[in-house]
Amino acid sequence: MTRIVHVNGQFLPEDQAVVSVFDRGFLMADGVYEVTSVLGGKLIDFAGHCARLARSLAELEMQNPHTDAEWLDLHRELVARNGVVDGMVYLQVTRGNPGDRDFAYPGADTRPTVVLFTQSKPGLAENPAARTGWRVISIPDLRWGRRDIKTVQLLYPSMAKMAARKAQVDDAWFVEDGAVTEGTSNNAYIVKGHRIITRHLSEDILHGITRAAVIRLAREAQMEVVERPFTIAEAKEADEAFVTSASAFVMPVVEVDGAMIGKGTPGPVVARLREIYLEEMRKSAI
Ligand code: PDD
């Protein structure tokens, strides 16, 4: 089956969808994106992703081309047309095609470019990696200073992912001024005693939608969550560690820079959080 994608109001087979060579997303990485997961054909935490999209666009003084209701319709239609049961919807909005290359933003007559496509991942929530956990390395955080805006400038995270691959591990954790900021495409946590520790929100990290839900659900389950920076040394001494993202949900981390975390296998706190998160998200999926 050919994948159907969405470009600027049209649903098209993927090989017929085109964007201009002058598009500022292509020339300047002048665009933002969202990834919303789909479980059982329904969207997970859709309102959160819509709210963050609006915030990213506002921070870059870009128009939001759709209302939340329109975004929901587009997501649902794409999921239905592609028969996605489990997977993701990728959404990107760029500042559009001004017809030439210029550093200055174009005027309001340049319409944003809107692209959405699906990625089918049958059994996404039953990812076997959740039973063994990820191994990570640390790497200096050389990204720009507005990581709270979900832009499509993903070259350094890609370089970090390749460094992880070369080291034969699953991912990399960025370190800045001695503390972990986040993973290449996820938020990072350690568990010490009964405490879950994760970096506080600021312009240094993406305000993960999964992070917000996991913290809320952990607190509702009477678990203690402390939002502060932590170091790689602390991670090595932690009982458990994990990352969260829309595609990995709650993923255990069992090794950092070659040092085993806890027993080197996924621990009970992370297993419980993953269970609670998936249960609640399935319930509230739309
Ligand atoms: N990445 N931090 C970074 C740098 C990210 O790129 C992401 C998400 C997260 C987690 O955010 P959320 O819980 O809202 O997915 C944290 C997506 C999944 C991606 O780029 O594919």
Residues whose N, C-alpha, C, O or C-beta is under 5 A from the ligand:
A	BS01	PDD	V35 E182 G183 T184 S185 N186 N187 L206 H207 G208 I209 T210 R211 T244 S245 A246 S247
